[in-house]
C-alpha cells in the first residue's frame, strides 16, 4: 500500500469537499465542483476500493459490527479540521466528534459509535459518544 499516494488522493478529495461546502446550491459553480468531487471519489474507488474494502471487512470483524460494510468513500468525513503539516509537507487533519458512519456493535454498549477515515497518517478512527476516540486501524 502506497500510503503517501493515498494520503495525497484523500487530501485532494477533502479539499474538493471543502470547496463544495463553501458554495450554496444556487452558486453557478456548484454542479461543476460536485461533478469534480464525484469523479475524484470514483477514481479513488477504482484505484483503492478493493484494498480498503478488505481493511473495512477486518475492522467490522474486529468490532463485531452488525451493520454492513459500506463503500470506503462513505467513511470519509463531511468536514475535516486542518491541524498543520507533516514533515513531508502534506496537510494533517482531524475531524469533529460527530463525523463518521454509525457503527452497530456490542463494544461500548449504550454509546454512539462512528467510524471515520482520516489521512496523513492514514487511519480509521472510532469515535465513541463524542468523547472517546480510538484508532482502529492505521497504515504501517
N, CA, C and O atoms as a GROMACS GRO file, in nm:
protein
  560
    1UNK      N    1   0.085  -0.118   0.000
    1UNK     CA    2   0.000   0.000   0.000
    1UNK      C    3   0.090   0.124   0.000
    1UNK      O    4   0.177   0.139   0.085
    2UNK      N    5   0.066   0.210  -0.095
    2UNK     CA    6   0.141   0.335  -0.104
    2UNK      C    7   0.063   0.442  -0.027
    2UNK      O    8  -0.018   0.515  -0.084
    3UNK      N    9   0.089   0.449   0.102
    3UNK     CA   10   0.010   0.540   0.187
    3UNK      C   11   0.030   0.686   0.150
    3UNK      O   12  -0.062   0.766   0.166
    4UNK      N   13   0.148   0.722   0.100
    4UNK     CA   14   0.169   0.862   0.060
    4UNK      C   15   0.077   0.899  -0.056
    4UNK      O   16   0.017   1.006  -0.055
    5UNK      N   17   0.067   0.811  -0.154
    5UNK     CA   18  -0.021   0.838  -0.268
    5UNK      C   19  -0.167   0.843  -0.224
    5UNK      O   20  -0.244   0.927  -0.271
    6UNK      N   21  -0.204   0.754  -0.134
    6UNK     CA   22  -0.343   0.751  -0.084
    6UNK      C   23  -0.371   0.878  -0.004
    6UNK      O   24  -0.477   0.939  -0.020
    7UNK      N   25  -0.276   0.918   0.083
    7UNK     CA   26  -0.293   1.041   0.160
    7UNK      C   27  -0.315   1.160   0.067
    7UNK      O   28  -0.406   1.240   0.088
    8UNK      N   29  -0.232   1.171  -0.037
    8UNK     CA   30  -0.245   1.282  -0.131
    8UNK      C   31  -0.381   1.280  -0.200
    8UNK      O   32  -0.444   1.385  -0.218
    9UNK      N   33  -0.425   1.163  -0.238
    9UNK     CA   34  -0.554   1.149  -0.306
    9UNK      C   35  -0.668   1.188  -0.212
    9UNK      O   36  -0.758   1.263  -0.251
   10UNK      N   37  -0.664   1.138  -0.089
   10UNK     CA   38  -0.769   1.172   0.007
   10UNK      C   39  -0.770   1.321   0.041
   10UNK      O   40  -0.876   1.380   0.058
   11UNK      N   41  -0.652   1.380   0.050
   11UNK     CA   42  -0.644   1.524   0.078
   11UNK      C   43  -0.705   1.602  -0.037
   11UNK      O   44  -0.770   1.704  -0.015
   12UNK      N   45  -0.684   1.557  -0.159
   12UNK     CA   46  -0.746   1.621  -0.274
   12UNK      C   47  -0.900   1.614  -0.265
   12UNK      O   48  -0.969   1.711  -0.295
   13UNK      N   49  -0.951   1.498  -0.224
   13UNK     CA   50  -1.096   1.482  -0.207
   13UNK      C   51  -1.146   1.574  -0.095
   13UNK      O   52  -1.250   1.639  -0.108
   14UNK      N   53  -1.072   1.579   0.015
   14UNK     CA   54  -1.110   1.665   0.129
   14UNK      C   55  -1.117   1.811   0.086
   14UNK      O   56  -1.210   1.882   0.121
   15UNK      N   57  -1.018   1.855   0.010
   15UNK     CA   58  -1.017   1.993  -0.037
   15UNK      C   59  -1.136   2.020  -0.130
   15UNK      O   60  -1.197   2.127  -0.123
   16UNK      N   61  -1.168   1.925  -0.215
   16UNK     CA   62  -1.281   1.943  -0.306
   16UNK      C   63  -1.412   1.946  -0.227
   16UNK      O   64  -1.503   2.022  -0.261
   17UNK      N   65  -1.422   1.865  -0.122
   17UNK     CA   66  -1.541   1.868  -0.036
   17UNK      C   67  -1.554   2.005   0.032
   17UNK      O   68  -1.664   2.059   0.043
   18UNK      N   69  -1.442   2.059   0.076
   18UNK     CA   70  -1.443   2.191   0.140
   18UNK      C   71  -1.486   2.298   0.039
   18UNK      O   72  -1.563   2.388   0.073
   19UNK      N   73  -1.437   2.287  -0.084
   19UNK     CA   74  -1.479   2.381  -0.188
   19UNK      C   75  -1.630   2.374  -0.209
   19UNK      O   76  -1.697   2.476  -0.220
   20UNK      N   77  -1.682   2.252  -0.214
   20UNK     CA   78  -1.826   2.234  -0.236
   20UNK      C   79  -1.906   2.285  -0.116
   20UNK      O   80  -2.010   2.348  -0.134
   21UNK      N   81  -1.858   2.257   0.005
   21UNK     CA   82  -1.928   2.302   0.126
   21UNK      C   83  -1.932   2.454   0.137
   21UNK      O   84  -2.020   2.509   0.204
   22UNK      N   85  -1.838   2.521   0.073
   22UNK     CA   86  -1.833   2.668   0.078
   22UNK      C   87  -1.935   2.732  -0.016
   22UNK      O   88  -1.958   2.853  -0.009
   23UNK      N   89  -1.996   2.652  -0.103
   23UNK     CA   90  -2.092   2.706  -0.200
   23UNK      C   91  -2.235   2.678  -0.158
   23UNK      O   92  -2.261   2.586  -0.080
   24UNK      N   93  -2.326   2.757  -0.210
   24UNK     CA   94  -2.468   2.728  -0.193
   24UNK      C   95  -2.516   2.658  -0.320
   24UNK      O   96  -2.451   2.664  -0.424
   25UNK      N   97  -2.630   2.591  -0.310
   25UNK     CA   98  -2.682   2.515  -0.424
   25UNK      C   99  -2.705   2.602  -0.547
   25UNK      O  100  -2.695   2.554  -0.660
   26UNK      N  101  -2.734   2.728  -0.526
   26UNK     CA  102  -2.763   2.815  -0.640
   26UNK      C  103  -2.638   2.881  -0.699
   26UNK      O  104  -2.647   2.959  -0.794
   27UNK      N  105  -2.521   2.850  -0.644
   27UNK     CA  106  -2.397   2.903  -0.699
   27UNK      C  107  -2.372   2.843  -0.838
   27UNK      O  108  -2.395   2.724  -0.859
   28UNK      N  109  -2.327   2.924  -0.929
   28UNK     CA  110  -2.307   2.879  -1.068
   28UNK      C  111  -2.202   2.768  -1.079
   28UNK      O  112  -2.205   2.691  -1.175
   29UNK      N  113  -2.110   2.759  -0.984
   29UNK     CA  114  -2.004   2.658  -0.988
   29UNK      C  115  -2.037   2.531  -0.909
   29UNK      O  116  -1.960   2.435  -0.911
   30UNK      N  117  -2.152   2.529  -0.841
   30UNK     CA  118  -2.184   2.417  -0.754
   30UNK      C  119  -2.183   2.283  -0.829
   30UNK      O  120  -2.117   2.189  -0.786
   31UNK      N  121  -2.256   2.276  -0.940
   31UNK     CA  122  -2.265   2.150  -1.015
   31UNK      C  123  -2.129   2.105  -1.068
   31UNK      O  124  -2.098   1.986  -1.068
   32UNK      N  125  -2.049   2.199  -1.112
   32UNK     CA  126  -1.916   2.167  -1.165
   32UNK      C  127  -1.828   2.108  -1.056
   32UNK      O  128  -1.763   2.005  -1.077
   33UNK      N  129  -1.826   2.172  -0.938
   33UNK     CA  130  -1.744   2.124  -0.826
   33UNK      C  131  -1.795   1.989  -0.777
   33UNK      O  132  -1.717   1.900  -0.744
   34UNK      N  133  -1.926   1.974  -0.773
   34UNK     CA  134  -1.985   1.847  -0.730
   34UNK      C  135  -1.945   1.734  -0.826
   34UNK      O  136  -1.912   1.624  -0.782
   35UNK      N  137  -1.948   1.760  -0.955
   35UNK     CA  138  -1.907   1.660  -1.054
   35UNK      C  139  -1.760   1.626  -1.038
   35UNK      O  140  -1.722   1.509  -1.048
   36UNK      N  141  -1.676   1.726  -1.014
   36UNK     CA  142  -1.534   1.701  -0.992
   36UNK      C  143  -1.511   1.614  -0.869
   36UNK      O  144  -1.426   1.525  -0.870
   37UNK      N  145  -1.587   1.641  -0.763
   37UNK     CA  146  -1.578   1.560  -0.641
   37UNK      C  147  -1.616   1.416  -0.670
   37UNK      O  148  -1.546   1.323  -0.629
   38UNK      N  149  -1.727   1.396  -0.740
   38UNK     CA  150  -1.771   1.259  -0.771
   38UNK      C  151  -1.670   1.187  -0.860
   38UNK      O  152  -1.648   1.067  -0.844
   39UNK      N  153  -1.608   1.260  -0.952
   39UNK     CA  154  -1.505   1.200  -1.037
   39UNK      C  155  -1.386   1.155  -0.952
   39UNK      O  156  -1.331   1.047  -0.974
   40UNK      N  157  -1.345   1.238  -0.857
   40UNK     CA  158  -1.234   1.202  -0.768
   40UNK      C  159  -1.270   1.079  -0.684
   40UNK      O  160  -1.188   0.988  -0.668
   41UNK      N  161  -1.392   1.077  -0.631
   41UNK     CA  162  -1.435   0.963  -0.550
   41UNK      C  163  -1.439   0.835  -0.633
   41UNK      O  164  -1.399   0.729  -0.586
   42UNK      N  165  -1.488   0.845  -0.756
   42UNK     CA  166  -1.492   0.728  -0.844
   42UNK      C  167  -1.351   0.678  -0.874
   42UNK      O  168  -1.326   0.557  -0.874
   43UNK      N  169  -1.261   0.770  -0.901
   43UNK     CA  170  -1.123   0.733  -0.929
   43UNK      C  171  -1.058   0.667  -0.807
   43UNK      O  172  -0.985   0.569  -0.820
   44UNK      N  173  -1.086   0.722  -0.688
   44UNK     CA  174  -1.034   0.663  -0.565
   44UNK      C  175  -1.083   0.519  -0.551
   44UNK      O  176  -1.005   0.430  -0.518
   45UNK      N  177  -1.212   0.497  -0.577
   45UNK     CA  178  -1.269   0.363  -0.566
   45UNK      C  179  -1.204   0.269  -0.668
   45UNK      O  180  -1.175   0.154  -0.637
   46UNK      N  181  -1.183   0.317  -0.790
   46UNK     CA  182  -1.119   0.233  -0.892
   46UNK      C  183  -0.978   0.193  -0.850
   46UNK      O  184  -0.937   0.079  -0.872
   47UNK      N  185  -0.906   0.284  -0.791
   47UNK     CA  186  -0.765   0.260  -0.757
   47UNK      C  187  -0.748   0.185  -0.625
   47UNK      O  188  -0.663   0.097  -0.614
   48UNK      N  189  -0.829   0.218  -0.525
   48UNK     CA  190  -0.805   0.167  -0.389
   48UNK      C  191  -0.926   0.098  -0.325
   48UNK      O  192  -0.916   0.050  -0.212
   49UNK      N  193  -1.036   0.092  -0.395
   49UNK     CA  194  -1.159   0.040  -0.336
   49UNK      C  195  -1.148  -0.102  -0.282
   49UNK      O  196  -1.192  -0.129  -0.170
   50UNK      N  197  -1.089  -0.192  -0.360
   50UNK     CA  198  -1.079  -0.331  -0.315
   50UNK      C  199  -0.992  -0.344  -0.190
   50UNK      O  200  -1.027  -0.416  -0.096
   51UNK      N  201  -0.882  -0.273  -0.190
   51UNK     CA  202  -0.790  -0.279  -0.076
   51UNK      C  203  -0.857  -0.226   0.051
   51UNK      O  204  -0.844  -0.286   0.158
   52UNK      N  205  -0.928  -0.114   0.038
   52UNK     CA  206  -0.996  -0.058   0.155
   52UNK      C  207  -1.117  -0.140   0.196
   52UNK      O  208  -1.151  -0.145   0.315
   53UNK      N  209  -1.182  -0.204   0.102
   53UNK     CA  210  -1.294  -0.292   0.137
   53UNK      C  211  -1.246  -0.407   0.224
   53UNK      O  212  -1.313  -0.445   0.320
   54UNK      N  213  -1.128  -0.463   0.191
   54UNK     CA  214  -1.070  -0.570   0.274
   54UNK      C  215  -1.038  -0.519   0.414
   54UNK      O  216  -1.064  -0.587   0.513
   55UNK      N  217  -0.980  -0.400   0.422
   55UNK     CA  218  -0.948  -0.340   0.553
   55UNK      C  219  -1.075  -0.320   0.633
   55UNK      O  220  -1.080  -0.349   0.753
   56UNK      N  221  -1.179  -0.269   0.567
   56UNK     CA  222  -1.305  -0.244   0.637
   56UNK      C  223  -1.372  -0.374   0.683
   56UNK      O  224  -1.434  -0.376   0.789
   57UNK      N  225  -1.359  -0.480   0.605
   57UNK     CA  226  -1.410  -0.611   0.649
   57UNK      C  227  -1.342  -0.653   0.779
   57UNK      O  228  -1.407  -0.699   0.873
   58UNK      N  229  -1.209  -0.636   0.785
   58UNK     CA  230  -1.134  -0.670   0.906
   58UNK      C  231  -1.177  -0.585   1.024
   58UNK      O  232  -1.193  -0.635   1.135
   59UNK      N  233  -1.197  -0.455   1.000
   59UNK     CA  234  -1.240  -0.365   1.107
   59UNK      C  235  -1.378  -0.406   1.158
   59UNK      O  236  -1.400  -0.412   1.279
   60UNK      N  237  -1.470  -0.433   1.068
   60UNK     CA  238  -1.605  -0.474   1.108
   60UNK      C  239  -1.600  -0.605   1.187
   60UNK      O  240  -1.673  -0.622   1.284
   61UNK      N  241  -1.514  -0.698   1.145
   61UNK     CA  242  -1.498  -0.823   1.219
   61UNK      C  243  -1.440  -0.797   1.357
   61UNK      O  244  -1.487  -0.853   1.456
   62UNK      N  245  -1.338  -0.711   1.364
   62UNK     CA  246  -1.273  -0.678   1.491
   62UNK      C  247  -1.374  -0.615   1.588
   62UNK      O  248  -1.373  -0.646   1.707
   63UNK      N  249  -1.460  -0.528   1.535
   63UNK     CA  250  -1.559  -0.460   1.619
   63UNK      C  251  -1.684  -0.544   1.641
   63UNK      O  252  -1.773  -0.507   1.718
   64UNK      N  253  -1.690  -0.659   1.572
   64UNK     CA  254  -1.810  -0.742   1.576
   64UNK      C  255  -1.932  -0.658   1.538
   64UNK      O  256  -2.036  -0.664   1.603
   65UNK      N  257  -1.916  -0.580   1.432
   65UNK     CA  258  -2.021  -0.488   1.388
   65UNK      C  259  -2.135  -0.564   1.322
   65UNK      O  260  -2.113  -0.661   1.249
   66UNK      N  261  -2.256  -0.520   1.349
   66UNK     CA  262  -2.376  -0.581   1.290
   66UNK      C  263  -2.415  -0.515   1.158
   66UNK      O  264  -2.490  -0.574   1.080
   67UNK      N  265  -2.364  -0.395   1.131
   67UNK     CA  266  -2.402  -0.328   1.008
   67UNK      C  267  -2.310  -0.370   0.893
   67UNK      O  268  -2.199  -0.419   0.915
   68UNK      N  269  -2.359  -0.351   0.770
   68UNK     CA  270  -2.286  -0.389   0.651
   68UNK      C  271  -2.167  -0.296   0.628
   68UNK      O  272  -2.166  -0.180   0.670
   69UNK      N  273  -2.067  -0.351   0.562
   69UNK     CA  274  -1.952  -0.271   0.520
   69UNK      C  275  -1.998  -0.187   0.401
   69UNK      O  276  -2.054  -0.239   0.305
   70UNK      N  277  -1.973  -0.058   0.408
   70UNK     CA  278  -2.011   0.034   0.300
   70UNK      C  279  -1.892   0.057   0.208
   70UNK      O  280  -1.781   0.010   0.235
   71UNK      N  281  -1.915   0.130   0.101
   71UNK     CA  282  -1.804   0.169   0.015
   71UNK      C  283  -1.704   0.252   0.096
   71UNK      O  284  -1.745   0.332   0.180
   72UNK      N  285  -1.577   0.234   0.073
   72UNK     CA  286  -1.476   0.306   0.151
   72UNK      C  287  -1.495   0.458   0.153
   72UNK      O  288  -1.468   0.521   0.256
   73UNK      N  289  -1.540   0.518   0.044
   73UNK     CA  290  -1.556   0.664   0.044
   73UNK      C  291  -1.668   0.709   0.136
   73UNK      O  292  -1.674   0.826   0.174
   74UNK      N  293  -1.757   0.617   0.174
   74UNK     CA  294  -1.864   0.652   0.267
   74UNK      C  295  -1.808   0.686   0.406
   74UNK      O  296  -1.872   0.757   0.483
   75UNK      N  297  -1.689   0.636   0.436
   75UNK     CA  298  -1.629   0.657   0.567
   75UNK      C  299  -1.551   0.788   0.577
   75UNK      O  300  -1.495   0.820   0.681
   76UNK      N  301  -1.548   0.863   0.468
   76UNK     CA  302  -1.487   0.995   0.473
   76UNK      C  303  -1.578   1.090   0.549
   76UNK      O  304  -1.700   1.081   0.538
   77UNK      N  305  -1.520   1.179   0.625
   77UNK     CA  306  -1.598   1.279   0.696
   77UNK      C  307  -1.656   1.380   0.600
   77UNK      O  308  -1.613   1.391   0.485
   78UNK      N  309  -1.755   1.453   0.647
   78UNK     CA  310  -1.812   1.559   0.563
   78UNK      C  311  -1.726   1.684   0.569
   78UNK      O  312  -1.718   1.760   0.472
   79UNK      N  313  -1.662   1.705   0.684
   79UNK     CA  314  -1.572   1.819   0.700
   79UNK      C  315  -1.452   1.775   0.784
   79UNK      O  316  -1.465   1.696   0.877
   80UNK      N  317  -1.337   1.828   0.749
   80UNK     CA  318  -1.213   1.799   0.821
   80UNK      C  319  -1.157   1.928   0.878
   80UNK      O  320  -1.180   2.037   0.826
   81UNK      N  321  -1.082   1.913   0.986
   81UNK     CA  322  -1.018   2.026   1.052
   81UNK      C  323  -0.869   2.020   1.018
   81UNK      O  324  -0.802   1.922   1.049
   82UNK      N  325  -0.818   2.125   0.957
   82UNK     CA  326  -0.676   2.132   0.924
   82UNK      C  327  -0.598   2.153   1.053
   82UNK      O  328  -0.621   2.248   1.127
   83UNK      N  329  -0.503   2.061   1.080
   83UNK     CA  330  -0.425   2.068   1.204
   83UNK      C  331  -0.284   2.122   1.184
   83UNK      O  332  -0.225   2.175   1.277
   84UNK      N  333  -0.231   2.110   1.064
   84UNK     CA  334  -0.095   2.155   1.037
   84UNK      C  335  -0.039   2.080   0.918
   84UNK      O  336  -0.112   2.041   0.827
   85UNK      N  337   0.092   2.062   0.919
   85UNK     CA  338   0.159   1.989   0.811
   85UNK      C  339   0.256   1.888   0.870
   85UNK      O  340   0.317   1.910   0.974
   86UNK      N  341   0.267   1.776   0.799
   86UNK     CA  342   0.363   1.674   0.839
   86UNK      C  343   0.500   1.707   0.779
   86UNK      O  344   0.514   1.802   0.703
   87UNK      N  345   0.599   1.627   0.815
   87UNK     CA  346   0.735   1.650   0.766
   87UNK      C  347   0.744   1.644   0.614
   87UNK      O  348   0.832   1.707   0.555
   88UNK      N  349   0.653   1.570   0.551
   88UNK     CA  350   0.655   1.558   0.405
   88UNK      C  351   0.580   1.672   0.335
   88UNK      O  352   0.566   1.672   0.213
   89UNK      N  353   0.532   1.769   0.414
   89UNK     CA  354   0.466   1.887   0.357
   89UNK      C  355   0.317   1.871   0.331
   89UNK      O  356   0.252   1.964   0.283
   90UNK      N  357   0.262   1.754   0.362
   90UNK     CA  358   0.118   1.733   0.342
   90UNK      C  359   0.041   1.783   0.464
   90UNK      O  360   0.090   1.780   0.577
   91UNK      N  361  -0.081   1.830   0.438
   91UNK     CA  362  -0.166   1.874   0.548
   91UNK      C  363  -0.202   1.757   0.638
   91UNK      O  364  -0.218   1.644   0.591
   92UNK      N  365  -0.215   1.784   0.766
   92UNK     CA  366  -0.265   1.685   0.860
   92UNK      C  367  -0.404   1.729   0.905
   92UNK      O  368  -0.432   1.849   0.915
   93UNK      N  369  -0.489   1.631   0.931
   93UNK     CA  370  -0.629   1.661   0.957
   93UNK      C  371  -0.680   1.589   1.080
   93UNK      O  372  -0.624   1.489   1.125
   94UNK      N  373  -0.789   1.642   1.131
   94UNK     CA  374  -0.867   1.579   1.236
   94UNK      C  375  -1.013   1.598   1.195
   94UNK      O  376  -1.042   1.663   1.095
   95UNK      N  377  -1.103   1.542   1.273
   95UNK     CA  378  -1.247   1.557   1.246
   95UNK      C  379  -1.319   1.590   1.376
   95UNK      O  380  -1.270   1.564   1.486
   96UNK      N  381  -1.437   1.645   1.359
   96UNK     CA  382  -1.522   1.670   1.476
   96UNK      C  383  -1.572   1.535   1.530
   96UNK      O  384  -1.578   1.437   1.455
   97UNK      N  385  -1.608   1.529   1.657
   97UNK     CA  386  -1.653   1.402   1.717
   97UNK      C  387  -1.781   1.345   1.655
   97UNK      O  388  -1.812   1.228   1.675
   98UNK      N  389  -1.854   1.426   1.582
   98UNK     CA  390  -1.980   1.378   1.523
   98UNK      C  391  -1.961   1.322   1.382
   98UNK      O  392  -2.058   1.280   1.320
   99UNK      N  393  -1.838   1.321   1.331
   99UNK     CA  394  -1.812   1.271   1.196
   99UNK      C  395  -1.802   1.119   1.195
   99UNK      O  396  -1.761   1.058   1.293
  100UNK      N  397  -1.840   1.060   1.083
  100UNK     CA  398  -1.822   0.917   1.063
  100UNK      C  399  -1.953   0.843   1.045
  100UNK      O  400  -2.061   0.897   1.064
  101UNK      N  401  -1.938   0.717   1.006
  101UNK     CA  402  -2.051   0.628   0.982
  101UNK      C  403  -2.090   0.563   1.114
  101UNK      O  404  -2.003   0.508   1.183
  102UNK      N  405  -2.218   0.567   1.152
  102UNK     CA  406  -2.261   0.499   1.275
  102UNK      C  407  -2.230   0.349   1.269
  102UNK      O  408  -2.250   0.284   1.167
  103UNK      N  409  -2.181   0.297   1.380
  103UNK     CA  410  -2.146   0.155   1.390
  103UNK      C  411  -2.236   0.087   1.491
  103UNK      O  412  -2.255   0.136   1.603
  104UNK      N  413  -2.291  -0.027   1.452
  104UNK     CA  414  -2.376  -0.107   1.539
  104UNK      C  415  -2.292  -0.224   1.590
  104UNK      O  416  -2.274  -0.325   1.522
  105UNK      N  417  -2.241  -0.208   1.712
  105UNK     CA  418  -2.153  -0.308   1.771
  105UNK      C  419  -2.180  -0.318   1.920
  105UNK      O  420  -2.225  -0.222   1.983
  106UNK      N  421  -2.153  -0.436   1.977
  106UNK     CA  422  -2.172  -0.454   2.120
  106UNK      C  423  -2.057  -0.397   2.201
  106UNK      O  424  -2.065  -0.390   2.324
  107UNK      N  425  -1.951  -0.355   2.135
  107UNK     CA  426  -1.842  -0.289   2.206
  107UNK      C  427  -1.889  -0.147   2.241
  107UNK      O  428  -1.953  -0.081   2.159
  108UNK      N  429  -1.858  -0.103   2.359
  108UNK     CA  430  -1.901   0.028   2.409
  108UNK      C  431  -2.055   0.034   2.410
  108UNK      O  432  -2.116   0.124   2.353
  109UNK      N  433  -2.114  -0.064   2.476
  109UNK     CA  434  -2.260  -0.078   2.481
  109UNK      C  435  -2.326   0.051   2.530
  109UNK      O  436  -2.280   0.114   2.625
  110UNK      N  437  -2.435   0.088   2.462
  110UNK     CA  438  -2.513   0.204   2.501
  110UNK      C  439  -2.453   0.336   2.458
  110UNK      O  440  -2.503   0.442   2.495
  111UNK      N  441  -2.348   0.331   2.381
  111UNK     CA  442  -2.282   0.454   2.337
  111UNK      C  443  -2.293   0.467   2.186
  111UNK      O  444  -2.304   0.368   2.114
  112UNK      N  445  -2.290   0.590   2.139
  112UNK     CA  446  -2.292   0.618   1.996
  112UNK      C  447  -2.150   0.599   1.944
  112UNK      O  448  -2.055   0.656   1.997
  113UNK      N  449  -2.137   0.518   1.838
  113UNK     CA  450  -2.006   0.489   1.781
  113UNK      C  451  -2.007   0.526   1.634
  113UNK      O  452  -2.102   0.497   1.561
  114UNK      N  453  -1.898   0.590   1.589
  114UNK     CA  454  -1.884   0.630   1.449
  114UNK      C  455  -1.743   0.596   1.401
  114UNK      O  456  -1.646   0.611   1.474
  115UNK      N  457  -1.736   0.549   1.275
  115UNK     CA  458  -1.608   0.514   1.215
  115UNK      C  459  -1.580   0.611   1.101
  115UNK      O  460  -1.665   0.633   1.014
  116UNK      N  461  -1.459   0.670   1.102
  116UNK     CA  462  -1.424   0.770   1.001
  116UNK      C  463  -1.281   0.746   0.952
  116UNK      O  464  -1.194   0.704   1.028
  117UNK      N  465  -1.261   0.774   0.823
  117UNK     CA  466  -1.130   0.760   0.759
  117UNK      C  467  -1.061   0.897   0.758
  117UNK      O  468  -1.120   0.996   0.715
  118UNK      N  469  -0.936   0.900   0.805
  118UNK     CA  470  -0.860   1.025   0.813
  118UNK      C  471  -0.723   1.002   0.749
  118UNK      O  472  -0.657   0.903   0.778
  119UNK      N  473  -0.680   1.095   0.663
  119UNK     CA  474  -0.547   1.081   0.602
  119UNK      C  475  -0.435   1.144   0.686
  119UNK      O  476  -0.459   1.226   0.774
  120UNK      N  477  -0.315   1.103   0.656
  120UNK     CA  478  -0.190   1.163   0.700
  120UNK      C  479  -0.178   1.184   0.851
  120UNK      O  480  -0.190   1.298   0.896
  121UNK      N  481  -0.156   1.081   0.930
  121UNK     CA  482  -0.135   0.944   0.888
  121UNK      C  483  -0.268   0.875   0.855
  121UNK      O  484  -0.370   0.902   0.918
  122UNK      N  485  -0.263   0.787   0.759
  122UNK     CA  486  -0.381   0.716   0.711
  122UNK      C  487  -0.432   0.624   0.820
  122UNK      O  488  -0.361   0.535   0.867
  123UNK      N  489  -0.558   0.646   0.862
  123UNK     CA  490  -0.612   0.569   0.974
  123UNK      C  491  -0.764   0.570   0.973
  123UNK      O  492  -0.828   0.659   0.917
  124UNK      N  493  -0.821   0.468   1.039
  124UNK     CA  494  -0.963   0.466   1.070
  124UNK      C  495  -0.977   0.492   1.219
  124UNK      O  496  -0.912   0.427   1.301
  125UNK      N  497  -1.061   0.586   1.251
  125UNK     CA  498  -1.080   0.629   1.390
  125UNK      C  499  -1.222   0.594   1.433
  125UNK      O  500  -1.318   0.627   1.363
  126UNK      N  501  -1.234   0.528   1.548
  126UNK     CA  502  -1.366   0.502   1.606
  126UNK      C  503  -1.391   0.610   1.710
  126UNK      O  504  -1.314   0.626   1.805
  127UNK      N  505  -1.500   0.682   1.692
  127UNK     CA  506  -1.537   0.788   1.786
  127UNK      C  507  -1.654   0.737   1.869
  127UNK      O  508  -1.754   0.688   1.815
  128UNK      N  509  -1.640   0.748   2.000
  128UNK     CA  510  -1.739   0.693   2.092
  128UNK      C  511  -1.801   0.806   2.174
  128UNK      O  512  -1.732   0.876   2.247
  129UNK      N  513  -1.933   0.820   2.160
  129UNK     CA  514  -2.010   0.919   2.239
  129UNK      C  515  -1.952   1.060   2.234
  129UNK      O  516  -1.965   1.135   2.331
  130UNK      N  517  -1.891   1.095   2.126
  130UNK     CA  518  -1.836   1.230   2.108
  130UNK      C  519  -1.731   1.267   2.212
  130UNK      O  520  -1.694   1.384   2.223
  131UNK      N  521  -1.683   1.168   2.289
  131UNK     CA  522  -1.584   1.200   2.392
  131UNK      C  523  -1.459   1.113   2.386
  131UNK      O  524  -1.352   1.158   2.426
  132UNK      N  525  -1.471   0.991   2.337
  132UNK     CA  526  -1.357   0.899   2.332
  132UNK      C  527  -1.325   0.868   2.187
  132UNK      O  528  -1.414   0.859   2.102
  133UNK      N  529  -1.195   0.851   2.159
  133UNK     CA  530  -1.151   0.818   2.024
  133UNK      C  531  -1.050   0.705   2.032
  133UNK      O  532  -0.966   0.700   2.123
  134UNK      N  533  -1.060   0.616   1.936
  134UNK     CA  534  -0.967   0.503   1.932
  134UNK      C  535  -0.928   0.476   1.787
  134UNK      O  536  -1.014   0.460   1.700
  135UNK      N  537  -0.798   0.472   1.762
  135UNK     CA  538  -0.751   0.437   1.628
  135UNK      C  539  -0.772   0.286   1.614
  135UNK      O  540  -0.712   0.206   1.687
  136UNK      N  541  -0.857   0.248   1.520
  136UNK     CA  542  -0.890   0.107   1.498
  136UNK      C  543  -0.794   0.044   1.399
  136UNK      O  544  -0.761  -0.074   1.410
  137UNK      N  545  -0.750   0.122   1.302
  137UNK     CA  546  -0.654   0.075   1.201
  137UNK      C  547  -0.569   0.192   1.158
  137UNK      O  548  -0.620   0.303   1.140
  138UNK      N  549  -0.440   0.170   1.141
  138UNK     CA  550  -0.350   0.273   1.091
  138UNK      C  551  -0.248   0.207   0.999
  138UNK      O  552  -0.203   0.096   1.025
  139UNK      N  553  -0.213   0.277   0.892
  139UNK     CA  554  -0.115   0.223   0.798
  139UNK      C  555   0.018   0.202   0.870
  139UNK      O  556   0.057   0.279   0.958
  140UNK      N  557   0.084   0.096   0.830
  140UNK     CA  558   0.212   0.065   0.894
  140UNK      C  559   0.326   0.121   0.814
  140UNK      O  560   0.442   0.105   0.851
   0.00000   0.00000   0.00000
